[in-house]
């Protein structure tokens, strides 16, 4: 008898091309529940960030996952109602604001290449005469913040960032944690060095203290994974809040952000994340990751324990599992 082999387990084909079965909401809900259960049983959870004192006391025994789907429905599991400090995930939203404001001219002040170095490295900046390698390392995000600040007072610039996130998430309850912002300001010596170094080269145009103040505060925004997945949906749907719905950003700029998330969103762990997950993603040292499955879902994931390069250990693993079980990947047809 002829063996059916591997082909027996593959999706059916039409005209010689494989067609992935569409995952129902019930199937996705089961996948999310399974992943949350497996993450709850994990013994190795990474270590919380300690260089920001307010983050050092966060309980590492937490995990949450949420998906926003094209029809606006939400699937979530774990500690999905627990707010956390999004930290560098906020750089996605400030980049979107800066691109909407300045367009392509932004790229004269910040690059678009992976850094291969830690997120707070100053070595590359000196090598490249004050131009940050990309907008997701700290130096690049400070320049992006400086761009938003250029025609605002700091309080108004911060208000613009929050208003934008409120619009994206359709939720005005999202706030800044003042204790985290203060903790970052009091210990942000390396970021201060980066800002002053760029000011010396003319890359930073506002006063370093003003740019840093806004930067520390937008990194201290707190959200749940449900709010994060909802706020990220414009990246999944070509700049719209739903397929064919309200447009908040040009499709071209949205694709640029997704490309940068894929290549630069996890600092010197970006290649590993792209290799294992295959989706654009942006991490933060608070343990959160925003990931995008274009046309399929915006995904929020969180667990406070970090791996050796500063990305959430369990959230990274959970997103790898989600990509494997759904077949979602920017590299798949």
PyMOL commands that set and color helices and strands:
alter all, ss='L'
color gray80, all
select helices_A, chain A and resi 5-9+25-40+53-56+87-108+123-127+138-149+154-169+178-187+189-201+208-219+225-231+233-236+251-264+267-276+313-326
alter helices_A, ss='H'
color red, helices_A
select strands_A, chain A and resi 13-14+17-18+64-69+74-78+84-85+175-176+221-223+280-283+288-293+297-302
alter strands_A, ss='S'
color yellow, strands_A
deselect
rebuild
show_as cartoon
